[in-house]
């Protein structure tokens, strides 16, 4: 679990998270608000994990956070919001053709 952080560490993590999300948002301008929220959570978790292991270098934290959000962007397709188009519905409750 996460350890307690000093106010300076919280300020560092907040700054790095904002920077990483801005970088991602610039690369994904058509992202939905839901996807942006998902990415914010993914970045925050990654930063908290790294900080709890003692990482405090802003550049290493930012790079790790950016790699997390770049890795996570397939979630956009799962949400049906990618640029190719929505994911087709495959409901198991759809009536069968007679």
N, C-alpha and C positions, 0 to 999 in steps of 0.2 A: 504494500500500500504506500501511499505518499507520506513523506515526512513533513515536518513543519518547515516553512520557508521564512526567511527574514524578509522584511519589507523591501530591501534592495533586490532580493531574488525575485519577488513577486513583480516588482517594477520591470526587471529585466525580461521575465517571461511574458509579461503583458506587451512590452515593446516588440519582442521577437514575434509573438503571435500576430500582432497587427501587421508587421512587415511581411510575414509569410502569407497572410490572407490577402493583403494588397497585391503581392506578386502573383498569387494564384488568380485573383479576380481580374487582373489585367490580362492574363493569358486565357481566361474563360469568361469573356464579357456577357455571353448569353446564358450563363448559369442561372438556374432558378433560385429563388430565395431559400427554398428547402435544401437544395444542394449546398448553397453557401453555408447554411447552418450546420449541415453534416460535416463540411470541411473544417469549420471552426472548431467543432468538437474533436475531430481527428487530430488537428494540429495541437489543440490544448492537451489532449491525452499524451501525444508524443512528447511534447515539451515537459509535462509533469513527470513522465517516466524517466526522461533523460536527467532532469533536475534532481529527481530523487536518487539517482545514481551518482550525483555529484557534478554533473556537467554544468559549467557556468560560462563557457565561451560563447558569445553571442553569434558569431559566424557559424560555428559548428551546430549550435541549436537551430539556427535559421535553415541551414542546409538540410538538416535531418527533418525539420518540419516541412520544408518544401518538397522533399522527396516523398514524405508521407502523403501530402495532398496530391502530388502527381501520380503516385501509385494508386490513390483512392478514386481517381476520376472515373473509372468504370462504373461507379455507383450511379453516375449520371445516366448511363444507359439503362441500368436496372430501374431507375425512376421513370424512364420513358421520355427523357428530356434531351437526348443527344441530338446532334446536328443531322444525323441520318434519318431520324424520324422516330416515332414512338415504338415501343416494344409491342408486338402484336399480342392481343389478349388470347389466352389459352385456358379459358375457364373450364373446370371439370364439371360445372353445372350447366353447361350449354346443352340444349336439347339435341338429341341425335336425329339426323335426317331419317325420314321414314323410307 
